[in-house]
Amino acid sequence: MKVFAHRLTEEFGAGRVSFLITDFAGRSLIRLGEGTKHEQVPLDDEDLPYGLVVVEQQVQVVPDGAGARVLAPVTARGDAMGALDLVLPSTPDEGTLDRVAAAAHALAYVVTTERRHTDLY
């Protein structure tokens, strides 16, 4: 995850990159990323867009100060694994959103491939 986050920081100028992986019960996400304390985010909280990202499989853009938080579903072959969370310095255009969605899809394949070898991302 560290290399992936570094690459996304370079590509998009992201101030923060994290991967939120679904728990076994499918009720919450656990935030993974450099400097995080493995924050738990409930999926049923209507004030948070994470449920839409995971359940509806839709990229969400949420204003975040002068920039925007982009949440993209991390999914491979219908398996919703979680969400990629990037804080960007400005509101992204459609091309940027497409590239973030593609990065999230690539992350899903990395997680799928490595899942049987490790639980560290």
N, C-alpha and C positions, 0 to 999 in steps of 0.2 A: 504494500500500500504506500509505503514511503516514496518509492520511485515513481509510482503512478501519480501521487499527489504532487510531487515536485514537477513532473512533466505538465500536469494540468495548470499548475501555478505559472509556469513559463508560457504555456500556450494561450491562456485566457487572462493572465494578470490577476488571478484569484488571490484574495487576501486570506482565504481559509478554504481548505478542501477536506472533506471527511466522507467516510462511507458509513452508512447506517445499515446494519444487518438485522434482518428480522429474527426475533427470538423463536424458540421451538414451538411455542404456543401460537405464534402469529398475532399476538396482541400488542406488541411494542417493537420498537427499533432500538438497537444499541449503537451509539455513535462510536466509531473507531476512527482514529486519526492522531497525528502527532499532537501532543500536548493536551489531549482530552482525557477526561476521567471516566470514560465509558458511560456517558450520560444515557439514561433510558428515556425514550420518547414514546408516549402512548399513541397507538394508531387511531383510537376512537375519540381523541380530543378534537372537537369540531373547530376549535380556534387555531389549530395547526394544520398545514396543508399536507403533512406526510401521509395521511391515510389516502388522499386522492392520488398521490404519487404511486403508492404501492398497490392499492386495490384497483384503482381506475387505470393505472399504467399511463399516466399523463405527466408530461413535464410541467412543472409549476414555476412561475416567476413571482417572487415576493419582494416588494420594495424593502431595502435595507439601508437606511441612511441615504447617502448620495448615490449608492449603487443598488445592486439587486442580489438576492439570494436565488440561485437556480437549483431546483431539486429535480433530478431525473431518475426514473425507475431503473433499477439494476435487475434485469430479467434475461433469462436464457431459456428458450423453448418452453415458455409459459410458466417457468418457475420464478416467482417473484422473490428475489433474495433480499431486497432492500432498496436503498436510495443513495444516489451520489449527491452531495450537498456542496455547492460552490458559492462563495461570496465574491461577487464581481464588482469592479469599481464603477461600472455604469450599467444601464439597462441594456441587455443583449438584444441584438437583432435576430431575425429568423435563422440566418446562416450560423450564428454562434450557437443558438439553441439546438440546431441540427447536429453540430459538432459535439456539443455536450452530451446529447442523447446517444450519439455513436460511441463516445468515450464510456458512457455508462454501460452500454451493451457489451463493449470490449471487456470492461471490468467483470461483467457477469461470467464471461467465458474464463477469465483468469480465476475467479472464485470457484467455478465449477471444476476446473482442471486441478486446482490445488487443494480443494476441499478434502480429498482422501489422504493427503499428505501432511496437512497442518491445520490448526485452528487459529493461527496467527496471520493477520493480514496487515 
